[in-house]
Amino acid sequence: MSEAALATIAGMAVVTYATRASGLWLGKRLRITPRIDAFLAALPGAILVSLVAPAVFRAGVRGVIAAVATALVAVRLKGNIIVPMAAGLVVLLALRLI
């Protein structure tokens, strides 16, 4: 392995560690207000939507219908993620067969 590759890997490791350590350091010093707590609670859902939305719209009307079906099942069955995902997949597959 070349010296440049080793230096690159070591640099990436340092940056990764610094990013995580600074987050922990900052987290200990911030006072969590209700507004920040609400923001942090909504963050995983926002990230998931930003990852899934392009694929949904790329799939066209069928993808949007399957996403709506997934959302409806998810609202009905709070706390369960497998069943809504399976329902969305079944709806999408059924629409592709039509």
C-alpha positions in Angstrom: 0.0 0.0 0.0 1.4 3.4 -0.9 2.2 6.1 1.6 -0.5 8.4 0.0 -3.2 5.8 0.6 -2.1 5.3 4.2 -2.1 9.0 4.8 -5.5 9.4 3.2 -6.9 6.6 5.4 -5.4 8.1 8.5 -6.7 11.5 7.6 -10.2 10.2 7.1 -10.0 8.4 10.5 -8.9 11.6 12.2 -11.7 13.6 10.6 -14.3 11.0 11.5 -13.2 10.8 15.1 -13.1 14.6 15.3 -16.6 14.9 14.0 -18.0 12.4 16.5 -16.0 13.8 19.4 -17.0 17.3 18.7 -20.6 16.3 18.6 -20.3 14.7 22.1 -18.4 17.7 23.4 -21.0 20.1 22.1 -23.9 17.9 23.3 -22.6 18.1 26.9 -22.5 21.9 26.8 -25.8 22.6 25.1 -29.0 23.1 27.2 -31.8 21.1 25.5 -34.8 23.4 25.2 -38.2 22.0 24.2 -37.7 23.5 20.7 -34.4 21.7 20.2 -35.9 18.5 21.6 -38.7 18.7 19.1 -36.2 19.3 16.3 -34.2 16.3 17.3 -37.3 14.1 17.6 -38.3 15.0 14.1 -34.9 14.6 12.5 -35.0 10.8 11.8 -38.3 11.0 10.0 -37.0 14.0 7.9 -33.9 12.1 7.0 -35.9 9.0 6.0 -38.3 11.1 3.8 -35.3 12.8 2.1 -33.9 9.4 1.2 -37.1 7.8 0.1 -38.9 10.7 -1.7 -36.7 10.7 -4.8 -37.2 7.0 -5.4 -41.0 7.3 -4.8 -41.4 10.1 -7.4 -39.1 8.3 -9.8 -41.5 5.4 -9.6 -44.3 7.7 -10.8 -47.9 7.5 -9.9 -47.5 3.9 -8.7 -44.8 4.9 -6.3 -46.8 7.7 -4.9 -49.8 5.5 -4.4 -47.7 2.9 -2.6 -46.1 5.6 -0.4 -49.5 6.9 0.6 -50.6 3.3 1.4 -47.5 2.9 3.5 -48.1 6.1 5.3 -51.8 5.2 6.0 -50.8 1.8 7.5 -48.0 3.4 9.5 -50.4 6.0 11.0 -52.8 3.2 11.9 -50.1 0.9 13.4 -48.0 3.2 15.4 -44.7 1.8 16.5 -44.5 -0.9 13.8 -42.3 -0.4 10.8 -42.3 -3.8 9.1 -46.1 -4.1 8.4 -46.3 -0.6 6.7 -43.2 -1.3 4.6 -44.7 -4.7 3.6 -48.0 -3.1 2.8 -46.4 -0.5 0.6 -44.4 -3.2 -1.2 -47.5 -5.3 -1.8 -49.4 -2.3 -3.2 -46.5 -1.4 -5.5 -46.2 -4.9 -6.8 -49.9 -5.2 -7.3 -49.9 -1.9 -9.2 -47.0 -3.1 -11.4 -49.0 -6.3 -12.3 -52.0 -4.2 -13.4 
